[in-house]
Amino acid sequence: MINDTIIQLLKDIIKDEKRILTDKVDLYSYSYDSSFGVYLPDVVVQPKETEEVAEMMKLANKYEIPVCPRGQGTSLSGGPLPVKGGIVFDLSKWDNKLIIDAEDMVAVVSPGVITADINNAAIEVGMIYPPDPSSSNVSTIGGNLAENSGGPRGLKYGVTKDYVIGLEVVTPEGEVIRTGGRTVKNVTGYDLTKLIVGSEGTLGIITEATLRLFPKPQANQTLMAVFDDIVDSGRAITNILSSGILPSKLEIMDNATINAVESYEPLGLPIEAEALLLIELDGHPAAIEDEIVRVQQVCESTQASEVRIANTAEEASELWRARKLVSPAIVREKPTKISEDATIPRSKIPEMFKRLKEIREKYHINLVVFGHAGDGNLHPNIIADKRDQEEMHRVEKAVEEIFEAAIELGGTLSGEHGIGTLKAPFMEMELGEIGLDMMKRIKESWDPKNVLNPGKIFPEPGQRLVLTNG
Ligand SMILES: Cc1cc2nc3c(=O)[nH]c(=O)nc-3n(C[C@H](O)[C@H](O)[C@H](O)COP(=O)(O)OP(=O)(O)OC[C@H]3O[C@@H](n4cnc5c(N)ncnc54)[C@H](O)[C@@H]3O)c2cc1C
């Protein structure tokens, strides 16, 4: 598909040859993400200008070569994998633009800027960029936009789509368009900005974004509540939120997660507890002082066996350390982590925990559960060893049942990790035949030759979840 002529045409567009990679060793670096499977691209390019992207897209469209945009490859659903070969556009090197406009309260950024850098730059002028995926120190804003990423602050502040007001996008046919703008209010025509956000690199390549910033909360405070019964922790979540208090973060860790963290690094966590909640409140100091006591009361009246309030910033970061250590802690037992983000309505959290317990027992799998319980976004994680094919087949079945349970309870396949290749087989289960077909029609009208990130979101006929080729 890619021959010397195509490589020469790419060199005519990207004059700096160092930004065109064809050595096998380089190609392997782009053959995987943070999920499953290894797929070699034919060539990798590292664009740093809109014009380069547009010209290369025209070329790819003309010769019908697949193009996979890529940020830092932290996707947990296979989004940047070149499953059909072709060209990988590595946009992570394009990080030169990070403009903070305090008056308009926006940031204007190029696609390769690291997400945490946007928040850090905003803090310097008394603002924040709220979306905070746990990968924010490594992932790019382009990847966040394409995946519509969220994080612990999603409960109060929403996800990436809630902060994007304008985009520059290169279409699959190599045209440059601008969507939205710089104003908070903009209702002109169809909302193409929101359509591109979350499209996982299948409709266009994001080359610039205008993001809203928010005033930095004046203060915050953290509390940890411990529960002997996980169902009580679910009730506590509902009671806190219905009491009129909206925490900035409300995270849950189940018993398996607590124990994994405690044996990884002893922090004095309650290893007998069935669940713990980590809750952060932010806002005016006087309001927080009042609200933290009320949250404590709600937890105690919902059978919390212990409530710890952090009195200093150090104590707070000590409590959050437990949550931060979850990822490294849980992979100590076995090397492969299948990280899901099936999301359910908040009221169904206790029922989902019950279903997850049944699935754990039925398939004899090591399943731990943590996540952003305040918005129903649980992260059931299965810890396995991908070299053990028999175990991986059980894991595949368990994952299928996790999705079935989430959909049956009125939830969704993904709260923030996207669909990519891994969840494509389940799309019809959530959207229905017609719903999925409407999405396909949008894809076909944007990208008639299916050159942009093919093999993602939409299932191939008969496609099933496969976790055994990685
Ligand atoms: C330890 C860990 C923790 C994580 N925690 C979270 C979390 O809390 N919340 C969350 O939402 N996710 C989380 N993730 C998943 C991942 O970090 C996010 O999906 C992130 O947005 C991916 O960014 P990236 O730069 O790595 O993009 P990649 O993984 O490289 O790409 C992701 C998708 O974006 C597309 N893409 C990339 N750049 C562009 C562009 N400029 N234009 C168009 N398409 C583009 C790719 O084709 C692909 O489909 C986590 C991942 C890890 C490994």
The ligand as an SDF file (V2000), in Angstrom:
LIG
                    3D

 53 58  0  0  0  0  0  0  0  0999 V2000
   -2.9270    4.9690   33.8160 C   0  0  0  0  0  0  0  0  0  0  0  0
   -4.0090    5.5440   32.9370 C   0  0  0  0  0  0  0  0  0  0  0  0
   -5.0270    6.2810   33.5220 C   0  0  0  0  0  0  0  0  0  0  0  0
   -6.0420    6.7950   32.7250 C   0  0  0  0  0  0  0  0  0  0  0  0
   -7.0240    7.5270   33.3170 N   0  0  0  0  0  0  0  0  0  0  0  0
   -7.9970    8.0600   32.5630 C   0  0  0  0  0  0  0  0  0  0  0  0
   -9.0360    8.8410   33.1690 C   0  0  0  0  0  0  0  0  0  0  0  0
   -9.0670    9.0670   34.3770 O   0  0  0  0  0  0  0  0  0  0  0  0
   -9.9790    9.3460   32.3690 N   0  0  0  0  0  0  0  0  0  0  0  0
   -9.9750    9.1340   31.0120 C   0  0  0  0  0  0  0  0  0  0  0  0
  -10.8650    9.6410   30.3360 O   0  0  0  0  0  0  0  0  0  0  0  0
   -9.0270    8.3980   30.4140 N   0  0  0  0  0  0  0  0  0  0  0  0
   -8.0400    7.8570   31.1520 C   0  0  0  0  0  0  0  0  0  0  0  0
   -7.0730    7.1000   30.5510 N   0  0  0  0  0  0  0  0  0  0  0  0
   -7.1410    6.8430   29.1030 C   0  0  0  0  0  0  0  0  0  0  0  0
   -6.3290    7.8310   28.2310 C   0  0  0  0  0  0  0  0  0  0  0  0
   -5.3170    8.4640   28.9700 O   0  0  0  0  0  0  0  0  0  0  0  0
   -7.2290    8.8950   27.6110 C   0  0  0  0  0  0  0  0  0  0  0  0
   -8.1280    8.2910   26.7130 O   0  0  0  0  0  0  0  0  0  0  0  0
   -6.4620   10.0050   26.8640 C   0  0  0  0  0  0  0  0  0  0  0  0
   -7.3890   10.9700   26.4250 O   0  0  0  0  0  0  0  0  0  0  0  0
   -5.6650    9.5350   25.6660 C   0  0  0  0  0  0  0  0  0  0  0  0
   -4.7750   10.5670   25.2790 O   0  0  0  0  0  0  0  0  0  0  0  0
   -3.5050   10.2800   24.3680 P   0  0  0  0  0  0  0  0  0  0  0  0
   -2.8170   11.5610   24.0950 O   0  0  0  0  0  0  0  0  0  0  0  0
   -2.6720    9.2210   24.9710 O   0  0  0  0  0  0  0  0  0  0  0  0
   -4.1980    9.7690   23.0350 O   0  0  0  0  0  0  0  0  0  0  0  0
   -3.9940    8.4000   22.2650 P   0  0  0  0  0  0  0  0  0  0  0  0
   -4.1600    7.2500   23.1850 O   0  0  0  0  0  0  0  0  0  0  0  0
   -2.7700    8.4660   21.4550 O   0  0  0  0  0  0  0  0  0  0  0  0
   -5.2310    8.4700   21.2720 O   0  0  0  0  0  0  0  0  0  0  0  0
   -6.5470    8.3800   21.7620 C   0  0  0  0  0  0  0  0  0  0  0  0
   -7.5420    8.5890   20.6160 C   0  0  0  0  0  0  0  0  0  0  0  0
   -7.4630    9.9240   20.1770 O   0  0  0  0  0  0  0  0  0  0  0  0
   -7.2110   10.0020   18.7720 C   0  0  0  0  0  0  0  0  0  0  0  0
   -6.4140   11.2080   18.6110 N   0  0  0  0  0  0  0  0  0  0  0  0
   -5.2820   11.5540   19.2650 C   0  0  0  0  0  0  0  0  0  0  0  0
   -4.9180   12.7970   18.9250 N   0  0  0  0  0  0  0  0  0  0  0  0
   -5.8340   13.2590   18.0320 C   0  0  0  0  0  0  0  0  0  0  0  0
   -6.0180   14.4700   17.3270 C   0  0  0  0  0  0  0  0  0  0  0  0
   -5.2010   15.5120   17.4760 N   0  0  0  0  0  0  0  0  0  0  0  0
   -7.0670   14.5710   16.4800 N   0  0  0  0  0  0  0  0  0  0  0  0
   -7.9360   13.5430   16.3220 C   0  0  0  0  0  0  0  0  0  0  0  0
   -7.8130   12.3840   16.9730 N   0  0  0  0  0  0  0  0  0  0  0  0
   -6.7880   12.2400   17.8260 C   0  0  0  0  0  0  0  0  0  0  0  0
   -6.5490    8.6770   18.4420 C   0  0  0  0  0  0  0  0  0  0  0  0
   -6.7470    8.3070   17.0940 O   0  0  0  0  0  0  0  0  0  0  0  0
   -7.2830    7.7390   19.3860 C   0  0  0  0  0  0  0  0  0  0  0  0
   -8.5030    7.3480   18.8350 O   0  0  0  0  0  0  0  0  0  0  0  0
   -6.0380    6.5560   31.3160 C   0  0  0  0  0  0  0  0  0  0  0  0
   -5.0050    5.8260   30.7300 C   0  0  0  0  0  0  0  0  0  0  0  0
   -4.0010    5.3040   31.5290 C   0  0  0  0  0  0  0  0  0  0  0  0
   -2.9120    4.5260   30.8730 C   0  0  0  0  0  0  0  0  0  0  0  0
  1  2  1  0
  2  3  1  0
  2 52  2  0
  3  4  2  0
  4  5  1  0
  4 50  1  0
  5  6  2  0
  6  7  1  0
  6 13  1  0
  7  8  2  0
  7  9  1  0
  9 10  1  0
 10 11  2  0
 10 12  1  0
 12 13  2  0
 13 14  1  0
 14 15  1  0
 14 50  1  0
 15 16  1  0
 16 17  1  0
 16 18  1  0
 18 19  1  0
 18 20  1  0
 20 21  1  0
 20 22  1  0
 22 23  1  0
 23 24  1  0
 24 25  2  0
 24 26  1  0
 24 27  1  0
 27 28  1  0
 28 29  2  0
 28 30  1  0
 28 31  1  0
 31 32  1  0
 32 33  1  0
 33 34  1  0
 33 48  1  0
 34 35  1  0
 35 36  1  0
 35 46  1  0
 36 37  1  0
 36 45  1  0
 37 38  2  0
 38 39  1  0
 39 40  1  0
 39 45  2  0
 40 41  1  0
 40 42  2  0
 42 43  1  0
 43 44  2  0
 44 45  1  0
 46 47  1  0
 46 48  1  0
 48 49  1  0
 50 51  2  0
 51 52  1  0
 52 53  1  0
M  END
$$$$
